[in-house]
Amino acid sequence: MPHIEEKAARRTHSPLRPSWRCPVCGILWPCSTAKLRLLGQYREDRPGLLTHLAAVQKEAEADLAALNPDVALPDLTPRFVGWAQPR
């Protein structure tokens, strides 16, 4: 039986840790739905969004490095922060 946290993640496209995949879409998080939700949440605070995403990226780096300690991680910046930077 899934934990309460897992059930909530499935409904909200929140990352499933430690894999950092979307439990709804199955793709790497943040998925398109999560990006739209985050843009809505931080609509008036782009610096806050970027700060949040940078912190989440650090958590993901730690989780993913622990999952695969013998594999060098790619740069996760485009995945976590790059998409949210103003153009």
Buried (B, 14 or more C-beta within 10 A) or exposed (E): EEEEEEEEBBEBBBBBBBBBBBBBEEEBBBBEBBBEBBEEEBEEEEEEBBEBBEEBBEBBBEBBEEEEEEEEEEEBEEBBBEBBEEE
